[in-house]
Each structure stands twice: as C-alpha cells, then as structure tokens.
C-alpha cells in the first residue's frame, strides 16, 4: 500500500518587525554592548512610541538576565581556578593578549 505524504500548508512569511519591536531589540543590544548613549536614545524612542514603564522594565530585565550569564561564568571559572581546578584553555597566552588588546599594562 503506497504511503501518502502529509499535506503541508505553505508557510506564511512572518510579518516584519515593527518599529516598537526594533526599539526593544535596540534596548537589549544597548545593554549588552554597555552603550549608555544608545540606551538613553532608544529608551526615549520607546517612550515616544507609547511603550509603558512596565514594558520597558520587562525588556531591560530580560537584557540584564542574558548579559549576566557570561559574567557569572567568568566568575565561576575564577573561583574554580582559586580552588585548584585545571585550566580549560590550552594556550599559555590568550590571543587577545598576544595582539596587544589585553588591558594589563606592559
């Protein structure tokens, strides 16, 4: 007996992001990038677009949670190293330090 293919409906294209959506993305990116002027600009734009403080608080809280994940990971790694854990990196000098990007004075 031949198998029948399931009928699939054509996928509809998602609607484009609204200006409000884009501004909320910009709020998160501003926080992620530590850009105070960007955050202030996009916050004001969100207010102009009629967003509430509650909506902005939610967006800012989500951005903060996302940003805190790598921050917590680096501190957890530092604590493990203090307890004598083995290093995860194989190279002796991180590439950024080799290229003069490291913040330590030479």
N, C-alpha and C positions, 0 to 999 in steps of 0.2 A: 504494500500500500504506500503510495507516494506521500511524502511529508509536505505539509503546507507551510508556507512561510507566513509568519505573523504579519498582519497588516500594520504598517507603521505610518503614522501620520507625518506629513512633512513638518520639520521643525520650524517654528516661527523664530524669526530673528528677535533677539532681546531688544527692548526699546533702548535708545541711547540714554546715557546718564543725564540726569537733569543738572541744571546749574547748582541746585542745592546739594545734590549727590557729590558733584565735583568739589564743592567747597568743603564738605565734610571729609572727603578724601584728603584735601589740602590741609585741613586741621591736623589730621593724623600724621601726614608727611612732615608737617612743620614741627610737630612734637618729636617725631622720630629723628629728624635732622637737627634738632636743637636750634632751630631758627626762630628767635624771638620776633624779629620784624615780620617774618612770614606769618607766624601765629597771630600776631596782632592784626595784620592786614586781613587774613581770612576770617578771623573772629568777627571783625566789623562787617565784612561782606555777608557773613551768615546772619548777623543781626538785621542788616538791610533787607535780606531775603525773607525775613519774618520768622526765623528759627527762634525757638524758646531757649531760655537758660537751661531747662531740663534736657532738651535735645543736645545742646552743646556740652552739657556736663556728661551725658552718656558717651558722646563721641570722644571727649577728652579722656574719660576714664578708660575706654577701650584702648586708645592710643597708649596710655600710660601702662596698662597691663601688658601690651605687646612689647613695648620698649623695655620693661623690667625683666623680661625673660633672659636676654643675653647678659644684662647687668648682674642678675642673680647667678648665672652660670659662671661668670668670671670670678665672682667672689667665692663661690663653692669650690672652684678649682684652686684658688689661692689657699683656702682652708685645708684642702686635701694635701697640697704641697707642704704646708706647715706641719701636717701630721705625718709627713714622710712618704706620701704616695709617689709613685713613679710618674715622670713627666709623660704627657701624651704626644708632644711634638718630637719629631725625630731630629730636626736640625738644631745645631747649637745656637745659631743666631737667626732670629726671625727675619724674613725677607725685608720687612719694613725697616728694621734697624740697619740692615745692610745698605739700603738705599738712602740713608740719611733722614728718614721720616721720623725716626724714634725721637721722643720728646726729651730724652735724657741728655744733659749737657755733656759734651765731649771734651 
